[in-house]
Amino acid sequence: MDEPELFDWVARQIVDILDVERSEVAADTDLADIGADSIDMVEVINRAEREFGVVIDEHDLYEVGTIGELAQLIARQAGS
């Protein structure tokens, strides 16, 4: 899966989990601004682990502030 496809996958998860409009979800959207908390992010990570067979350390979420950064975190693990 290339980066745009992965970002789109992450965006769909955010829309589903947070019940926000897709138009609110861009790479530079701050997760806190759309109401995401740590439990929401763990849910995205759990879905990514199931979908892509990766293991993502939940502590790495401390580095994530935007949806694009979350997609990059998942991409790094999927690419390793």
Residue pairs with C-beta under 8 A, 6 or more apart in sequence:
1 9
1 52
1 78
3 71
3 75
6 71
6 74
6 75
6 78
7 27
7 67
7 68
7 71
9 51
10 44
10 48
10 67
10 70
10 71
10 74
11 22
11 25
11 67
12 22
13 43
13 44
13 47
13 48
14 20
14 25
14 34
14 36
14 44
14 67
15 21
15 22
15 25
17 36
17 40
17 43
17 44
18 34
18 35
18 36
18 40
20 34
20 35
24 34
25 34
25 67
26 67
26 68
27 66
27 67
27 68
27 71
28 66
28 67
28 68
29 66
29 67
29 68
30 65
30 66
31 40
31 41
31 64
31 65
31 66
31 67
31 70
32 65
38 61
41 61
41 64
41 70
42 58
42 61
44 70
45 56
45 58
45 61
45 74
48 54
48 56
48 74
48 77
48 78
49 55
49 56
52 74
52 77
52 78
54 74
54 77
54 78
54 80
55 77
56 73
56 74
56 77
60 73
61 70
61 73
63 69
63 73
64 70
64 73
